[in-house]
Amino acid sequence: MQYLLTHSYYAKLLATLNVTQNKGKRTAGIDGETWSSPEAKMKAALALTDVGYKAKPLRRVFIEKYGSNKKRPLGIPTMCDRAIQSLYAMALDPIAEATGDRTSFGFRKFRSTHDACEQIFICLSRKYSPAWVLEGDIKGCFDNISHQWLLDNVLMDKSILKQFLKAGYVFERQLFPTDAGTPQGGIISPILANITLDGIENIIIDKYHRNSCGNIHNVQASKFKVNFVRYADDFIVTAKTEEIAKEVKELIKDFLKGRGLELSDEKTIITHIDNGFDFLGWNFRKYKGKLLVKPSKKSIDKFTEKISNIIKKGKAWTQEELINALNPVITGWSNYHQSVVSSEIFNKLDHRIWKMLWHWAKRRHTDKSNFWTSNRYWHTVGNNNWVFSTKDKQLKLLSDKKIVRHTPMKLDKNPYLDVEYFVSRKMKQRFKKLTDNTFKVLKNVKKVCKPDTVTMTNNCCPTKG
């Protein structure tokens, strides 16, 4: 079936489409090609083949890691190599989904950080939930995966996989070999990394939740209270005691060793839930026995710095230009955190942004009074008298974002077999996140469409169904 898919004309067209419409479509590899015209795209799709395929070296660049002086290496393949990787990723992903850990959420269809957050909440929110948490981080995961392990265990064409792994990279006009790892930036790399790390959940189940007859105990009711949640190469493991957490750490170390990986000593720590821990931009902590999930301090500081940099950059911008630059950042951050306990933080950040904007406005008009400045840039909208706005644009407030609890997903569902479940779940989640104004409009439409006579039907109301 993999062979049929990777040699399909339509799959090749789709693979070409994927790499010419994604975020990095204008970033060329070492050959300088970007396939910008329709003719170039069609010619490339027709030329995709595994016959005599030889991957070209990647173009190596370094990007800064937030909160650190270190830089992360990024490999940029050529467009042709990206398309081949996309083609073989289509064939490999269903296998990775079928064999993957149930509680792995990174780089998987219809799974997100919010699903990982909800799974952790389920594991830690009850009174009898475990009190200790192992925060795990794998040192240079993408750069150190054993090539031999991948070639022995990944179910795909070995000759093609070897080309992906052994392509090498070019940095400052010098060619370097790649003896380990999968390049960060390659389309198929996240799938290969997931396949490498899949199995941690099973070794934990075998040790702590499987009885002598081979049956699995209820994980939540187990006396060890060991739960595992992973997103990409970051993971957490819960445990009843600190000793069990240390035992699990050694178990995972042995598991990773055979794959050429090891845990980062500085980032892998054991924490009590009353002290809390950060994961995926959130802080998980129990306050007087109640688990609260809030945006982490690091995430708040990063957001504040980003807003501050935009406002500093826009000293000479018009008010409308500044609003256009700020709104996407505010919307993205508030959308990410709207499923956790964020109301108080949203209000604080709104006030922090207001102070930055006030400083921006006063700097432009040093000879004007506070009253003149406030009337010039802030207006009344609804019940709010301090809206940073123009005639056509207004700055969005984080506090206007409705807090909506994320719906937990059923871990036994497969995106290739249970498409209806995932589509329905996505639609329900989007409907829950509709703003209050949208609900008012829908309510008014429903009133107008309400049947008054026998001749009217329920089909007139768009909110039905």
C-alpha positions in Angstrom: 0.0 0.0 0.0 2.9 2.4 0.7 4.3 1.6 -2.7 1.0 2.3 -4.4 0.6 5.6 -2.6 4.2 6.9 -3.2 3.8 6.0 -7.0 0.4 7.6 -7.3 0.1 10.5 -9.8 -2.4 12.3 -7.5 -0.2 11.8 -4.4 2.7 13.4 -6.2 0.5 16.4 -7.1 -0.5 16.7 -3.5 3.1 16.4 -2.2 4.1 19.2 -4.6 1.1 21.3 -3.4 2.1 20.8 0.3 5.6 22.2 -0.2 4.5 25.1 -2.4 1.8 26.4 -0.1 3.4 26.0 3.4 5.1 28.7 5.4 8.6 28.1 4.0 7.6 28.0 0.3 9.8 31.0 -0.5 12.8 29.6 1.4 15.2 27.9 -1.1 17.6 25.0 -0.4 21.2 24.9 -1.6 20.0 24.9 -5.3 18.1 28.2 -4.9 14.9 26.9 -6.5 11.4 27.8 -5.1 8.9 26.5 -7.7 7.0 29.8 -7.9 5.2 29.4 -11.2 2.4 26.9 -12.1 4.6 25.4 -14.9 7.5 24.8 -12.5 5.1 23.1 -10.0 3.7 20.7 -12.6 7.1 19.9 -14.1 8.3 19.1 -10.5 5.3 16.9 -9.7 5.8 14.9 -12.9 9.5 14.5 -12.2 9.1 13.1 -8.6 10.4 9.5 -8.6 12.3 7.1 -6.3 14.3 5.7 -9.3 17.9 6.8 -8.8 16.9 9.3 -6.1 19.7 11.0 -4.3 19.0 13.6 -1.7 21.0 16.9 -1.9 22.7 18.3 1.3 20.6 20.6 3.4 21.3 24.3 3.9 22.2 24.8 7.5 21.0 28.0 9.4 20.8 28.7 13.1 17.8 30.3 14.8 17.8 31.7 18.3 16.2 29.8 21.2 14.0 32.1 23.4 15.4 32.7 26.9 18.8 31.3 26.0 22.0 32.4 24.4 22.1 29.1 22.5 21.0 28.7 18.9 19.1 25.9 17.3 20.3 24.3 14.1 17.8 24.2 11.2 18.2 22.2 8.0 16.5 23.5 4.9 16.1 20.8 2.1 15.7 21.6 -1.5 12.2 21.8 -2.9 12.6 18.4 -4.6 13.7 16.8 -1.4 10.9 18.4 0.5 8.4 17.1 -2.0 9.8 13.5 -1.8 9.7 13.8 2.0 6.1 15.0 1.9 5.2 12.1 -0.4 6.8 9.4 1.9 5.4 11.1 5.0 1.9 10.5 3.6 2.6 6.8 3.5 4.4 6.6 6.8 2.1 8.7 9.0 -0.8 6.2 9.1 1.6 3.6 10.5 3.0 6.1 13.0 -0.6 6.9 14.1 -1.6 3.2 14.5 1.5 2.3 16.5 2.0 5.6 18.5 1.6 6.1 22.2 -2.0 7.0 23.2 -0.8 9.9 25.3 1.6 11.4 22.7 0.2 14.7 21.3 3.0 16.4 19.3 3.1 16.4 15.5 0.0 14.3 15.1 -3.2 14.8 13.2 -6.1 16.5 15.1 -4.0 16.6 18.3 -2.7 19.7 20.0 -1.0 21.2 23.0 -4.5 21.7 24.5 -5.2 18.0 24.3 -2.0 17.4 26.2 -3.0 20.0 28.8 -6.4 18.4 29.3 -4.9 15.0 29.7 -2.5 16.3 32.4 -5.5 18.0 34.1 -7.4 14.6 34.1 -4.3 12.9 35.7 -3.7 15.5 38.4 -6.9 17.3 39.3 -8.5 14.8 41.7 -7.9 14.6 45.5 -6.4 11.1 45.1 -4.2 12.1 42.1 -0.4 11.7 42.3 1.6 14.4 44.0 4.9 14.0 42.2 5.8 14.9 38.7 8.9 14.1 36.6 9.5 16.8 34.0 11.5 15.2 31.2 13.5 16.8 28.4 15.5 14.9 25.8 18.9 16.4 25.0 19.2 17.4 21.4 16.5 14.9 20.4 16.4 15.6 16.6 20.2 15.8 16.3 21.1 12.5 18.1 18.6 9.8 17.1 20.6 6.7 16.0 20.5 6.3 12.2 20.9 2.5 12.6 17.9 2.3 14.9 15.8 4.2 12.4 16.9 2.0 9.5 16.2 -1.2 11.5 12.8 -0.1 12.8 11.0 2.4 10.5 8.6 0.7 8.1 9.4 2.4 4.8 11.6 2.1 1.8 15.1 1.8 3.4 17.0 3.2 0.4 14.9 6.4 0.5 15.1 6.7 4.3 18.9 6.3 4.0 19.0 9.2 1.5 17.0 11.4 3.9 19.3 10.6 6.9 22.7 10.7 5.1 22.2 13.7 3.0 24.6 15.9 5.0 24.4 19.7 5.2 26.2 22.8 3.9 27.3 25.5 6.3 29.5 28.4 5.3 30.2 26.7 2.0 31.5 23.6 3.6 29.9 20.1 3.4 29.4 18.2 6.6 28.2 14.6 7.0 25.2 13.6 9.1 26.0 10.6 11.2 23.0 10.8 13.6 19.7 12.6 14.0 17.0 13.8 11.6 17.2 17.4 10.3 15.0 20.0 12.0 13.2 21.5 9.1 12.6 18.3 7.2 8.9 17.4 6.6 9.3 13.8 7.6 11.5 14.5 10.7 8.7 14.9 13.2 7.2 11.6 12.2 10.6 9.9 12.6 11.1 11.5 16.0 7.7 10.3 17.1 8.3 6.7 16.0 11.6 6.8 17.9 10.0 7.9 21.1 6.9 5.8 20.9 7.0 2.9 23.3 7.7 4.8 26.6 4.1 4.6 27.5 4.1 0.8 27.0 7.2 0.2 29.1 5.5 2.2 31.9 2.3 0.2 31.6 4.2 -3.1 31.6 6.0 -2.3 34.8 3.3 -0.5 36.8 -0.1 -1.4 35.4 0.0 -4.9 34.0 -0.7 -7.9 36.3 0.8 -11.4 36.1 -2.0 -12.5 33.8 -1.1 -9.8 31.3 -4.2 -7.6 32.0 -3.9 -3.9 32.4 -5.1 -2.2 35.6 -7.0 1.0 35.6 -4.3 3.6 35.5 -6.1 6.1 37.7 -6.8 3.5 40.3 -3.3 2.0 40.3 -1.4 2.2 43.6 1.7 3.6 41.8 -0.3 6.4 40.0 2.1 6.6 37.1 0.8 8.5 34.1 2.7 9.6 31.0 2.0 12.6 28.7 4.3 13.6 25.9 4.4 16.4 23.4 7.2 16.1 20.8 10.4 15.6 22.9 9.0 17.1 26.1 7.1 14.9 28.5 5.8 14.6 32.1 5.3 11.5 34.2 3.2 11.5 37.4 4.0 9.3 40.4 2.6 8.6 43.9 6.0 9.1 45.5 9.4 10.7 44.7 11.1 7.3 44.7 8.7 6.0 42.0 9.4 9.1 39.9 13.2 8.4 40.2 12.6 4.8 39.2 10.7 5.9 36.1 13.5 8.3 35.2 16.0 5.4 35.1 13.5 3.3 33.2 13.2 6.0 30.5 17.0 6.5 30.4 17.5 2.8 29.5 14.8 3.1 26.9 16.4 6.1 25.2 19.9 4.7 25.3 19.2 2.1 22.6 18.0 4.9 20.3 21.1 7.1 20.8 19.3 9.5 23.1 19.7 10.7 26.7 17.8 12.9 29.1 19.0 16.5 29.8 20.2 16.6 33.4 19.5 20.3 33.8 16.0 20.2 32.4 14.8 16.8 33.8 13.6 17.5 37.3 11.2 16.0 39.9 8.7 18.4 41.3 5.8 18.3 43.9 2.5 19.4 42.5 2.1 21.9 45.3 5.2 23.7 43.9 3.9 23.5 40.4 5.6 23.0 37.1 5.6 24.6 33.6 4.7 22.6 30.5 3.8 23.9 27.0 3.4 27.5 28.2 1.2 26.8 31.1 1.8 26.4 34.9 0.2 23.4 36.6 -0.1 23.8 40.4 -2.3 22.8 43.2 -3.6 25.6 45.5 -5.0 24.2 48.8 -5.7 20.9 47.0 -7.2 22.4 43.9 -5.4 22.2 40.5 -5.2 25.4 38.6 -3.7 25.7 35.1 -2.6 29.2 34.3 -0.3 30.9 31.6 3.3 30.4 32.8 5.4 33.4 33.8 7.8 32.7 30.9 4.9 32.8 28.4 3.6 36.1 29.9 7.0 37.7 29.8 7.5 36.6 26.2 4.2 38.0 25.2 4.8 41.3 27.0 8.3 41.6 25.4 6.7 41.0 21.9 4.1 43.7 22.4 6.7 46.1 23.8 9.0 45.5 20.8 6.1 46.2 18.3 5.2 49.4 20.1 8.8 50.6 20.2 9.2 49.7 16.5 6.0 51.7 15.7 7.0 55.0 17.2 6.4 56.7 13.8 3.5 54.6 12.7 -0.1 55.8 12.5 -2.5 54.5 15.1 -4.2 52.3 12.6 -0.9 50.7 11.5 0.0 50.0 15.2 -3.4 48.4 15.8 -3.0 46.2 12.7 0.4 45.0 14.0 -0.8 44.4 17.6 -4.2 42.6 17.0 -2.8 39.4 15.5 -0.4 38.9 18.5 -3.1 39.6 21.0 -5.6 37.3 19.3 -3.1 34.5 19.0 -2.0 34.6 22.6 -5.5 34.9 24.0 -6.7 32.1 21.8 -4.0 29.8 23.1 -4.7 30.5 26.7 -8.5 30.8 26.6 -9.0 27.2 27.8 -7.2 27.7 31.2 -7.6 30.0 34.2 -6.6 33.2 32.4 -9.2 35.9 33.2 -7.2 37.7 35.9 -4.0 37.6 33.8 -5.9 38.8 30.7 -7.0 41.9 32.7 -3.5 42.6 34.1 -2.1 42.3 30.6 -4.7 44.7 29.2 -3.6 47.3 31.8 0.0 46.6 30.9 -0.6 47.2 27.2 -2.6 50.3 28.0 0.3 51.8 29.9 2.7 51.1 27.0 0.2 52.7 24.5 -0.2 55.7 26.8 3.6 56.2 26.8 3.5 55.8 23.0 0.8 58.5 22.6 2.4 61.0 25.1 5.8 60.6 23.4 4.2 61.8 20.1 2.5 64.8 21.7 4.7 66.1 24.5 3.0 69.5 24.5 -0.6 68.3 24.7 -2.6 67.7 27.9 -3.6 64.2 29.1 -7.3 65.1 28.3 -6.4 65.9 24.7 -4.3 62.7 24.3 -7.0 60.5 25.7 -9.7 62.0 23.4 -7.3 61.7 20.4 -6.5 58.0 20.8 -9.1 56.4 23.1 -12.9 56.3 22.5 -16.0 54.8 23.9 -17.2 51.5 22.5 -20.2 50.0 24.2 -19.7 50.1 27.9 -15.9 50.6 27.6 -14.7 54.2 27.7 -11.0 53.4 27.0 -10.8 51.7 23.7 -7.7 52.4 21.7 -9.3 52.9 18.3 -9.7 54.9 15.1 -12.8 55.3 13.0 -12.4 51.9 11.3 -10.1 50.0 13.6 -10.0 49.2 17.3 -7.4 47.3 19.5 -8.6 44.0 20.7 -8.7 43.4 24.5 -7.6 40.1 26.0 -10.3 40.4 28.6 -12.9 40.2 25.9 -11.9 36.6 25.2 -14.4 34.1 26.6 -12.8 31.4 28.7 -13.9 28.0 27.2 -12.8 24.6 28.6 -11.2 22.4 26.1 -13.0 19.1 25.3 -10.9 16.1 26.1 -10.3 13.8 23.2 -10.9 10.0 23.1 -7.4 8.6 23.0 -8.4 5.4 21.2 -9.6 7.3 18.0 -7.6 7.2 14.8 -7.7 10.2 12.5 -7.6 7.9 9.4 -10.4 5.6 10.6 -12.6 8.0 12.7 -12.7 11.1 10.6 -16.3 11.9 11.6 -15.4 12.0 15.3 -12.6 14.5 14.8 -14.5 16.8 12.4 -17.5 16.8 14.7 -15.3 17.5 17.7 -13.6 20.4 15.9 -16.9 22.0 14.9 -18.3 21.8 18.5 -15.2 23.3 19.9 -15.4 26.2 17.4 -19.0 26.8 18.2 -18.2 27.0 21.9 -15.6 29.7 21.2 -18.0 32.0 19.4 -18.1 35.5 21.0 -21.0 36.8 23.0 -21.9 39.2 20.1 -22.2 36.2 17.7 -24.5 34.4 20.1 -26.7 37.5 20.3 -26.9 37.6 16.5 -27.8 33.9 16.3 -30.4 34.4 19.0 -32.0 37.3 17.1 -32.0 35.3 13.9 -33.7 32.4 15.7 -36.4 34.8 17.0 -37.0 36.1 13.5 -37.1 32.6 12.0 -39.4 31.2 14.7 -42.4 29.6 12.9 -45.6 31.6 13.5 -47.8 29.6 11.2 -48.4 26.0 10.1 -46.9 26.7 6.7 -43.5 27.7 8.1 -40.9 24.9 8.6 -38.0 24.4 10.9 -35.6 24.6 8.0 -35.8 28.4 7.9 -33.7 28.7 11.1 -29.9 28.4 10.3 -29.2 27.6 14.0 -31.0 24.2 13.7 -28.7 21.2 13.6 
